[in-house]
């Protein structure tokens, strides 16, 4: 007795059937859009290594966030470039600092329409360019988490909804949670860069944010890209410390980490599609070697398919337009 062949192509024969059976969905509401705001900047400034990305003066923040909101993107992540740096990274926790001012402006104009997130790190603010404070020519963990806590509290006072510690210091989530709660900000969310890998994909960001280390490297605190289980232990540690959302960073080269995190832990999961991922696509598209919107779509769907609930991406605006059929 013979049986009919199973023909999976039957499920692909028309656009409507393919739409009906689509397993992974992507929406502008999945995106978090990074923005760079620079102190004492008079007009928008292009980032040469990241085409179409700009450093913004404070007076352009509201207009930029308005454009992002109009695309149904629900969240922004603010990164700051101060006019002065010092060994203590004091501009990072100055209540009149550039990020704090930007948060306040966004809150005043888009408080109910936009989730305001802010990076909590020291690399943009320290003379060393490292993510923590330097003692005896090394990044000192415990003094660094004290300062990271001050940064988070200062951002909360300005009106931030989500603080996003990215320094990869041991105990940073627990310290920040305690600091926020003690200061009366128990409702501020912590989205930690839980498994932030030592990656070459960050190079354009270091140009955009002027935060390359002045000596050494970040191997002593960022996760080696060879170690899946070490990354998982970092995620688990943040969960035990009370993190609200975990993040895997970068995204595209770490889809296995995203998938394993999703499989193991019942927590909201973010992935950061970083500057190098963006720049490589832009460079190839500008040469005419690839079609940008097709590549961007495939990358973002892959990140979502791997298990990310939300994606921080520099393609947020263009991808939102694409999904809305405006490209």
C-alpha atoms as a printed R data frame, in Angstrom:
    type eleno elety resid chain resno      x      y      z
1   ATOM     1    CA   UNK     A     1  0.000  0.000  0.000
2   ATOM     2    CA   UNK     A     2  1.413  3.361 -0.957
3   ATOM     3    CA   UNK     A     3  0.830  6.639  0.851
4   ATOM     4    CA   UNK     A     4  0.660 10.147 -0.611
5   ATOM     5    CA   UNK     A     5  3.903 12.061 -0.352
6   ATOM     6    CA   UNK     A     6  4.026 14.693  2.348
7   ATOM     7    CA   UNK     A     7  4.413 17.933  0.435
8   ATOM     8    CA   UNK     A     8  5.484 20.802  2.703
9   ATOM     9    CA   UNK     A     9  5.508 23.101 -0.287
10  ATOM    10    CA   UNK     A    10  1.707 23.055 -0.163
11  ATOM    11    CA   UNK     A    11  2.063 25.300  2.889
12  ATOM    12    CA   UNK     A    12  4.068 27.872  0.909
13  ATOM    13    CA   UNK     A    13  2.114 28.079 -2.316
14  ATOM    14    CA   UNK     A    14  0.438 31.465 -1.694
15  ATOM    15    CA   UNK     A    15  1.168 34.657  0.199
16  ATOM    16    CA   UNK     A    16 -1.949 34.305  2.356
17  ATOM    17    CA   UNK     A    17 -1.146 30.722  3.362
18  ATOM    18    CA   UNK     A    18  2.421 31.754  4.211
19  ATOM    19    CA   UNK     A    19  1.105 34.633  6.349
20  ATOM    20    CA   UNK     A    20 -1.323 32.317  8.136
21  ATOM    21    CA   UNK     A    21  1.455 29.886  9.063
22  ATOM    22    CA   UNK     A    22  4.149 32.442  9.924
23  ATOM    23    CA   UNK     A    23  5.711 31.384 13.232
24  ATOM    24    CA   UNK     A    24  7.696 34.500 14.157
25  ATOM    25    CA   UNK     A    25  6.171 37.972 14.134
26  ATOM    26    CA   UNK     A    26  8.059 41.271 14.230
27  ATOM    27    CA   UNK     A    27  6.622 44.686 15.029
28  ATOM    28    CA   UNK     A    28  7.943 48.198 15.710
29  ATOM    29    CA   UNK     A    29  6.721 47.578 19.267
30  ATOM    30    CA   UNK     A    30  9.568 45.046 19.634
31  ATOM    31    CA   UNK     A    31 12.219 47.757 19.158
32  ATOM    32    CA   UNK     A    32 14.237 49.946 21.490
33  ATOM    33    CA   UNK     A    33 15.927 52.837 19.694
34  ATOM    34    CA   UNK     A    34 19.317 54.048 20.978
35  ATOM    35    CA   UNK     A    35 19.992 57.792 20.937
36  ATOM    36    CA   UNK     A    36 23.221 59.708 21.595
37  ATOM    37    CA   UNK     A    37 23.027 63.123 23.249
38  ATOM    38    CA   UNK     A    38 26.146 65.268 23.556
39  ATOM    39    CA   UNK     A    39 26.744 68.109 25.985
40  ATOM    40    CA   UNK     A    40 27.406 71.573 24.499
41  ATOM    41    CA   UNK     A    41 26.728 70.372 20.967
42  ATOM    42    CA   UNK     A    42 25.083 73.048 18.807
43  ATOM    43    CA   UNK     A    43 23.759 70.964 15.918
44  ATOM    44    CA   UNK     A    44 23.386 67.331 14.902
45  ATOM    45    CA   UNK     A    45 26.686 65.597 14.225
46  ATOM    46    CA   UNK     A    46 27.093 62.571 11.980
47  ATOM    47    CA   UNK     A    47 28.801 59.441 13.287
48  ATOM    48    CA   UNK     A    48 31.148 58.546 10.449
49  ATOM    49    CA   UNK     A    49 31.355 54.836 11.260
50  ATOM    50    CA   UNK     A    50 27.553 54.529 11.595
51  ATOM    51    CA   UNK     A    51 25.810 56.041  8.558
52  ATOM    52    CA   UNK     A    52 22.482 57.768  9.356
53  ATOM    53    CA   UNK     A    53 23.251 57.809 13.110
54  ATOM    54    CA   UNK     A    54 23.855 61.208 14.716
55  ATOM    55    CA   UNK     A    55 24.952 62.681 18.010
56  ATOM    56    CA   UNK     A    56 22.204 65.037 19.115
57  ATOM    57    CA   UNK     A    57 22.292 68.354 20.956
58  ATOM    58    CA   UNK     A    58 19.901 68.584 23.877
59  ATOM    59    CA   UNK     A    59 17.568 70.876 21.949
60  ATOM    60    CA   UNK     A    60 16.989 68.159 19.319
61  ATOM    61    CA   UNK     A    61 16.027 65.400 21.760
62  ATOM    62    CA   UNK     A    62 12.289 66.108 21.844
63  ATOM    63    CA   UNK     A    63 12.041 66.266 18.051
64  ATOM    64    CA   UNK     A    64 13.975 63.014 17.674
65  ATOM    65    CA   UNK     A    65 11.890 61.166 20.252
66  ATOM    66    CA   UNK     A    66  8.751 62.497 18.568
67  ATOM    67    CA   UNK     A    67  9.851 60.984 15.260
68  ATOM    68    CA   UNK     A    68 10.582 57.679 17.002
69  ATOM    69    CA   UNK     A    69  7.202 57.715 18.760
70  ATOM    70    CA   UNK     A    70  5.402 58.404 15.472
71  ATOM    71    CA   UNK     A    71  6.793 55.084 14.190
72  ATOM    72    CA   UNK     A    72  5.132 53.195 17.089
73  ATOM    73    CA   UNK     A    73  8.514 52.390 18.641
74  ATOM    74    CA   UNK     A    74  7.782 52.257 22.378
75  ATOM    75    CA   UNK     A    75 11.210 52.847 23.939
76  ATOM    76    CA   UNK     A    76 14.462 54.773 23.622
77  ATOM    77    CA   UNK     A    77 17.800 54.120 25.295
78  ATOM    78    CA   UNK     A    78 19.790 57.263 26.066
79  ATOM    79    CA   UNK     A    79 23.599 57.397 25.895
80  ATOM    80    CA   UNK     A    80 25.451 60.555 26.900
81  ATOM    81    CA   UNK     A    81 28.643 62.278 25.882
82  ATOM    82    CA   UNK     A    82 29.785 64.772 28.530
83  ATOM    83    CA   UNK     A    83 31.901 67.841 27.835
84  ATOM    84    CA   UNK     A    84 34.388 66.873 30.561
85  ATOM    85    CA   UNK     A    85 35.703 63.562 31.880
86  ATOM    86    CA   UNK     A    86 37.534 62.745 35.082
87  ATOM    87    CA   UNK     A    87 38.867 59.744 36.997
88  ATOM    88    CA   UNK     A    88 35.653 59.464 39.042
89  ATOM    89    CA   UNK     A    89 33.257 59.681 36.085
90  ATOM    90    CA   UNK     A    90 31.437 62.389 38.021
91  ATOM    91    CA   UNK     A    91 29.508 63.720 35.011
92  ATOM    92    CA   UNK     A    92 27.661 60.415 34.885
93  ATOM    93    CA   UNK     A    93 25.857 61.002 38.190
94  ATOM    94    CA   UNK     A    94 25.587 64.795 38.031
95  ATOM    95    CA   UNK     A    95 21.906 65.631 38.469
96  ATOM    96    CA   UNK     A    96 22.429 68.362 35.858
97  ATOM    97    CA   UNK     A    97 24.354 66.015 33.542
98  ATOM    98    CA   UNK     A    98 23.546 65.625 29.875
99  ATOM    99    CA   UNK     A    99 21.729 62.289 30.228
100 ATOM   100    CA   UNK     A   100 19.727 63.526 33.215
101 ATOM   101    CA   UNK     A   101 18.686 66.632 31.258
102 ATOM   102    CA   UNK     A   102 17.739 64.502 28.246
103 ATOM   103    CA   UNK     A   103 15.651 62.154 30.404
104 ATOM   104    CA   UNK     A   104 13.854 65.124 31.950
105 ATOM   105    CA   UNK     A   105 13.033 66.624 28.545
106 ATOM   106    CA   UNK     A   106 11.721 63.329 27.194
107 ATOM   107    CA   UNK     A   107  9.680 62.735 30.334
108 ATOM   108    CA   UNK     A   108  8.145 66.189 30.167
109 ATOM   109    CA   UNK     A   109  7.091 65.793 26.539
110 ATOM   110    CA   UNK     A   110  6.568 62.048 26.068
111 ATOM   111    CA   UNK     A   111  6.220 60.659 29.580
112 ATOM   112    CA   UNK     A   112  3.096 58.610 28.822
113 ATOM   113    CA   UNK     A   113  4.035 57.669 25.252
114 ATOM   114    CA   UNK     A   114  7.639 56.518 25.566
115 ATOM   115    CA   UNK     A   115  9.529 54.125 27.842
116 ATOM   116    CA   UNK     A   116 12.699 55.999 28.772
117 ATOM   117    CA   UNK     A   117 15.745 53.812 29.261
118 ATOM   118    CA   UNK     A   118 19.283 54.943 30.029
119 ATOM   119    CA   UNK     A   119 22.673 53.289 29.961
120 ATOM   120    CA   UNK     A   120 24.364 52.986 33.356
121 ATOM   121    CA   UNK     A   121 28.097 52.778 32.754
122 ATOM   122    CA   UNK     A   122 31.276 54.798 33.197
123 ATOM   123    CA   UNK     A   123 33.176 54.364 29.943
124 ATOM   124    CA   UNK     A   124 31.869 57.600 28.384
125 ATOM   125    CA   UNK     A   125 32.658 59.579 31.539
126 ATOM   126    CA   UNK     A   126 36.008 58.367 32.881
127 ATOM   127    CA   UNK     A   127 39.422 59.579 31.799
128 ATOM   128    CA   UNK     A   128 40.435 55.935 31.372
129 ATOM   129    CA   UNK     A   129 37.554 55.007 29.060
130 ATOM   130    CA   UNK     A   130 36.940 51.897 31.149
131 ATOM   131    CA   UNK     A   131 33.511 50.808 32.397
132 ATOM   132    CA   UNK     A   132 34.613 50.983 36.028
133 ATOM   133    CA   UNK     A   133 36.868 53.030 38.286
134 ATOM   134    CA   UNK     A   134 40.607 52.459 38.208
135 ATOM   135    CA   UNK     A   135 42.627 51.542 41.308
136 ATOM   136    CA   UNK     A   136 46.227 50.323 41.126
137 ATOM   137    CA   UNK     A   137 45.963 50.262 37.320
138 ATOM   138    CA   UNK     A   138 43.008 47.841 37.448
139 ATOM   139    CA   UNK     A   139 39.250 48.196 37.230
140 ATOM   140    CA   UNK     A   140 38.021 48.032 40.818
141 ATOM   141    CA   UNK     A   141 34.732 46.180 41.146
142 ATOM   142    CA   UNK     A   142 33.363 47.356 44.496
143 ATOM   143    CA   UNK     A   143 34.019 51.085 44.191
144 ATOM   144    CA   UNK     A   144 32.612 50.892 40.659
145 ATOM   145    CA   UNK     A   145 29.268 49.448 41.753
146 ATOM   146    CA   UNK     A   146 28.916 52.230 44.321
147 ATOM   147    CA   UNK     A   147 29.286 54.765 41.519
148 ATOM   148    CA   UNK     A   148 26.973 52.838 39.180
149 ATOM   149    CA   UNK     A   149 24.346 52.988 41.913
150 ATOM   150    CA   UNK     A   150 24.732 56.779 42.139
151 ATOM   151    CA   UNK     A   151 24.283 57.006 38.373
152 ATOM   152    CA   UNK     A   152 21.093 54.921 38.455
153 ATOM   153    CA   UNK     A   153 19.603 56.962 41.303
154 ATOM   154    CA   UNK     A   154 20.403 60.250 39.526
155 ATOM   155    CA   UNK     A   155 18.667 58.966 36.388
156 ATOM   156    CA   UNK     A   156 15.662 57.863 38.436
157 ATOM   157    CA   UNK     A   157 15.397 61.358 39.915
158 ATOM   158    CA   UNK     A   158 15.337 62.742 36.373
159 ATOM   159    CA   UNK     A   159 12.414 60.470 35.472
160 ATOM   160    CA   UNK     A   160 13.892 57.381 33.832
161 ATOM   161    CA   UNK     A   161 11.674 54.291 33.578
162 ATOM   162    CA   UNK     A   162 14.412 51.699 33.047
163 ATOM   163    CA   UNK     A   163 18.071 51.783 34.082
164 ATOM   164    CA   UNK     A   164 20.365 49.567 32.048
165 ATOM   165    CA   UNK     A   165 23.685 48.758 33.767
166 ATOM   166    CA   UNK     A   166 26.250 47.683 31.176
167 ATOM   167    CA   UNK     A   167 29.554 47.760 33.092
168 ATOM   168    CA   UNK     A   168 29.639 44.005 33.841
169 ATOM   169    CA   UNK     A   169 30.689 44.522 37.455
170 ATOM   170    CA   UNK     A   170 29.911 41.654 39.839
171 ATOM   171    CA   UNK     A   171 26.993 42.569 42.088
172 ATOM   172    CA   UNK     A   172 25.929 45.633 40.107
173 ATOM   173    CA   UNK     A   173 22.265 44.611 39.868
174 ATOM   174    CA   UNK     A   174 21.903 43.951 43.613
175 ATOM   175    CA   UNK     A   175 23.637 47.226 44.499
176 ATOM   176    CA   UNK     A   176 21.535 49.262 42.074
177 ATOM   177    CA   UNK     A   177 18.292 47.623 43.203
178 ATOM   178    CA   UNK     A   178 19.091 48.392 46.825
179 ATOM   179    CA   UNK     A   179 20.101 51.965 45.979
180 ATOM   180    CA   UNK     A   180 16.950 52.624 43.960
181 ATOM   181    CA   UNK     A   181 14.696 51.151 46.628
182 ATOM   182    CA   UNK     A   182 16.365 53.110 49.419
183 ATOM   183    CA   UNK     A   183 15.954 56.330 47.405
184 ATOM   184    CA   UNK     A   184 12.230 55.676 46.893
185 ATOM   185    CA   UNK     A   185 12.417 54.404 43.302
186 ATOM   186    CA   UNK     A   186 11.278 50.827 43.782
187 ATOM   187    CA   UNK     A   187  9.222 50.970 40.567
188 ATOM   188    CA   UNK     A   188 12.192 51.774 38.317
189 ATOM   189    CA   UNK     A   189 12.986 48.735 36.184
190 ATOM   190    CA   UNK     A   190 16.483 47.248 35.857
191 ATOM   191    CA   UNK     A   191 17.408 45.858 32.442
192 ATOM   192    CA   UNK     A   192 20.942 44.596 32.865
193 ATOM   193    CA   UNK     A   193 23.431 43.875 30.102
194 ATOM   194    CA   UNK     A   194 23.661 40.477 31.753
195 ATOM   195    CA   UNK     A   195 25.851 38.692 29.221
196 ATOM   196    CA   UNK     A   196 27.859 41.439 27.558
197 ATOM   197    CA   UNK     A   197 30.598 39.768 25.584
198 ATOM   198    CA   UNK     A   198 34.069 41.041 24.815
199 ATOM   199    CA   UNK     A   199 33.398 41.763 21.175
200 ATOM   200    CA   UNK     A   200 34.922 43.480 18.183
201 ATOM   201    CA   UNK     A   201 31.390 44.397 17.140
202 ATOM   202    CA   UNK     A   202 31.454 47.399 19.533
203 ATOM   203    CA   UNK     A   203 34.052 49.381 17.570
204 ATOM   204    CA   UNK     A   204 31.676 51.879 15.875
205 ATOM   205    CA   UNK     A   205 29.904 52.558 19.190
206 ATOM   206    CA   UNK     A   206 33.233 53.492 20.765
207 ATOM   207    CA   UNK     A   207 33.575 56.036 17.985
208 ATOM   208    CA   UNK     A   208 30.015 57.311 18.470
209 ATOM   209    CA   UNK     A   209 30.268 57.567 22.263
210 ATOM   210    CA   UNK     A   210 33.991 58.412 22.527
211 ATOM   211    CA   UNK     A   211 34.551 55.585 24.999
212 ATOM   212    CA   UNK     A   212 37.472 53.471 23.824
213 ATOM   213    CA   UNK     A   213 39.721 52.437 26.756
214 ATOM   214    CA   UNK     A   214 42.882 54.503 26.987
215 ATOM   215    CA   UNK     A   215 44.924 51.481 28.091
216 ATOM   216    CA   UNK     A   216 44.489 47.732 28.194
217 ATOM   217    CA   UNK     A   217 41.191 46.110 27.232
218 ATOM   218    CA   UNK     A   218 37.973 44.840 28.761
219 ATOM   219    CA   UNK     A   219 38.835 41.154 28.972
220 ATOM   220    CA   UNK     A   220 38.773 41.154 32.769
221 ATOM   221    CA   UNK     A   221 35.089 42.064 32.985
222 ATOM   222    CA   UNK     A   222 33.324 41.261 29.723
223 ATOM   223    CA   UNK     A   223 32.357 37.660 28.910
224 ATOM   224    CA   UNK     A   224 34.689 35.708 26.579
225 ATOM   225    CA   UNK     A   225 32.941 34.960 23.293
226 ATOM   226    CA   UNK     A   226 34.101 31.352 23.573
227 ATOM   227    CA   UNK     A   227 32.104 30.544 26.739
228 ATOM   228    CA   UNK     A   228 28.400 29.839 26.481
229 ATOM   229    CA   UNK     A   229 27.990 28.485 30.005
230 ATOM   230    CA   UNK     A   230 29.862 31.416 31.538
231 ATOM   231    CA   UNK     A   231 27.387 33.735 29.813
232 ATOM   232    CA   UNK     A   232 24.518 31.683 31.230
233 ATOM   233    CA   UNK     A   233 25.993 31.932 34.721
234 ATOM   234    CA   UNK     A   234 26.147 35.719 34.344
235 ATOM   235    CA   UNK     A   235 22.459 35.770 33.410
236 ATOM   236    CA   UNK     A   236 21.603 33.512 36.344
237 ATOM   237    CA   UNK     A   237 23.548 35.745 38.747
238 ATOM   238    CA   UNK     A   238 21.594 38.819 37.621
239 ATOM   239    CA   UNK     A   239 18.300 36.990 38.045
240 ATOM   240    CA   UNK     A   240 19.264 36.011 41.601
241 ATOM   241    CA   UNK     A   241 20.139 39.666 42.285
242 ATOM   242    CA   UNK     A   242 16.660 40.793 41.255
243 ATOM   243    CA   UNK     A   243 17.022 41.942 37.648
244 ATOM   244    CA   UNK     A   244 13.745 42.634 35.816
245 ATOM   245    CA   UNK     A   245 14.923 42.151 32.219
246 ATOM   246    CA   UNK     A   246 18.101 40.403 31.064
247 ATOM   247    CA   UNK     A   247 20.035 41.346 27.949
248 ATOM   248    CA   UNK     A   248 22.371 39.440 25.646
249 ATOM   249    CA   UNK     A   249 24.897 41.606 23.790
250 ATOM   250    CA   UNK     A   250 25.820 41.493 20.899
251 ATOM   251    CA   UNK     A   251 22.913 39.690 19.234
252 ATOM   252    CA   UNK     A   252 23.678 38.235 15.816
253 ATOM   253    CA   UNK     A   253 26.818 36.282 16.715
254 ATOM   254    CA   UNK     A   254 25.234 35.159 20.013
255 ATOM   255    CA   UNK     A   255 21.909 33.688 18.920
256 ATOM   256    CA   UNK     A   256 22.835 30.487 20.760
257 ATOM   257    CA   UNK     A   257 23.157 32.454 24.008
258 ATOM   258    CA   UNK     A   258 19.776 34.101 23.410
259 ATOM   259    CA   UNK     A   259 18.145 30.734 22.692
260 ATOM   260    CA   UNK     A   260 19.731 29.007 25.699
261 ATOM   261    CA   UNK     A   261 18.757 31.895 27.989
262 ATOM   262    CA   UNK     A   262 15.161 31.694 26.755
263 ATOM   263    CA   UNK     A   263 15.121 27.923 27.277
264 ATOM   264    CA   UNK     A   264 16.478 28.064 30.827
265 ATOM   265    CA   UNK     A   265 14.920 31.152 32.381
266 ATOM   266    CA   UNK     A   266 11.399 32.532 32.586
267 ATOM   267    CA   UNK     A   267 12.354 36.218 32.441
268 ATOM   268    CA   UNK     A   268 11.865 38.992 29.870
269 ATOM   269    CA   UNK     A   269 14.754 38.863 27.420
270 ATOM   270    CA   UNK     A   270 16.310 41.680 25.432
271 ATOM   271    CA   UNK     A   271 18.979 41.441 22.759
272 ATOM   272    CA   UNK     A   272 21.225 44.298 21.662
273 ATOM   273    CA   UNK     A   273 21.995 44.317 17.953
274 ATOM   274    CA   UNK     A   274 25.123 46.401 18.300
275 ATOM   275    CA   UNK     A   275 26.945 49.027 16.264
276 ATOM   276    CA   UNK     A   276 29.197 46.615 14.396
277 ATOM   277    CA   UNK     A   277 26.229 44.611 13.177
278 ATOM   278    CA   UNK     A   278 24.696 47.848 11.943
279 ATOM   279    CA   UNK     A   279 27.885 49.170 10.325
280 ATOM   280    CA   UNK     A   280 28.642 45.943  8.447
281 ATOM   281    CA   UNK     A   281 25.181 45.903  6.864
282 ATOM   282    CA   UNK     A   282 25.399 49.601  6.002
283 ATOM   283    CA   UNK     A   283 28.826 49.182  4.414
284 ATOM   284    CA   UNK     A   284 27.733 46.259  2.259
285 ATOM   285    CA   UNK     A   285 24.495 47.979  1.275
286 ATOM   286    CA   UNK     A   286 26.306 51.191  0.350
287 ATOM   287    CA   UNK     A   287 28.508 49.142 -1.990
288 ATOM   288    CA   UNK     A   288 25.431 47.604 -3.587
289 ATOM   289    CA   UNK     A   289 26.436 44.108 -2.476
290 ATOM   290    CA   UNK     A   290 23.240 43.464 -0.502
291 ATOM   291    CA   UNK     A   291 19.743 44.909 -0.322
292 ATOM   292    CA   UNK     A   292 19.655 46.626  3.050
293 ATOM   293    CA   UNK     A   293 15.993 46.134  3.959
294 ATOM   294    CA   UNK     A   294 16.117 42.419  3.119
295 ATOM   295    CA   UNK     A   295 19.230 41.826  5.239
296 ATOM   296    CA   UNK     A   296 17.873 43.898  8.137
297 ATOM   297    CA   UNK     A   297 14.600 41.994  8.075
298 ATOM   298    CA   UNK     A   298 16.370 38.630  8.108
299 ATOM   299    CA   UNK     A   299 18.661 39.653 10.996
300 ATOM   300    CA   UNK     A   300 15.868 41.043 13.168
301 ATOM   301    CA   UNK     A   301 13.615 38.048 12.556
302 ATOM   302    CA   UNK     A   302 16.522 35.744 13.463
303 ATOM   303    CA   UNK     A   303 17.039 37.562 16.761
304 ATOM   304    CA   UNK     A   304 13.317 37.390 17.537
305 ATOM   305    CA   UNK     A   305 13.153 33.725 16.474
306 ATOM   306    CA   UNK     A   306 16.039 32.892 18.808
307 ATOM   307    CA   UNK     A   307 13.921 34.093 21.727
308 ATOM   308    CA   UNK     A   308 14.348 37.840 22.215
309 ATOM   309    CA   UNK     A   309 11.244 39.615 23.498
310 ATOM   310    CA   UNK     A   310 12.657 43.032 22.576
311 ATOM   311    CA   UNK     A   311 15.551 44.228 20.419
312 ATOM   312    CA   UNK     A   312 17.785 47.246 20.908
313 ATOM   313    CA   UNK     A   313 18.766 48.166 17.355
314 ATOM   314    CA   UNK     A   314 20.159 51.106 15.400
315 ATOM   315    CA   UNK     A   315 17.870 49.975 12.584
316 ATOM   316    CA   UNK     A   316 14.811 50.678 14.751
317 ATOM   317    CA   UNK     A   317 13.517 53.618 12.725
318 ATOM   318    CA   UNK     A   318 14.208 52.222  9.269
319 ATOM   319    CA   UNK     A   319 12.935 48.750 10.246
320 ATOM   320    CA   UNK     A   320  9.742 50.277 11.664
321 ATOM   321    CA   UNK     A   321  9.144 52.113  8.388
322 ATOM   322    CA   UNK     A   322  9.817 48.907  6.486
323 ATOM   323    CA   UNK     A   323  7.325 46.945  8.590
324 ATOM   324    CA   UNK     A   324  4.754 49.688  8.102
325 ATOM   325    CA   UNK     A   325  5.284 49.523  4.339
326 ATOM   326    CA   UNK     A   326  6.826 52.975  4.011
327 ATOM   327    CA   UNK     A   327 10.043 51.902  2.313
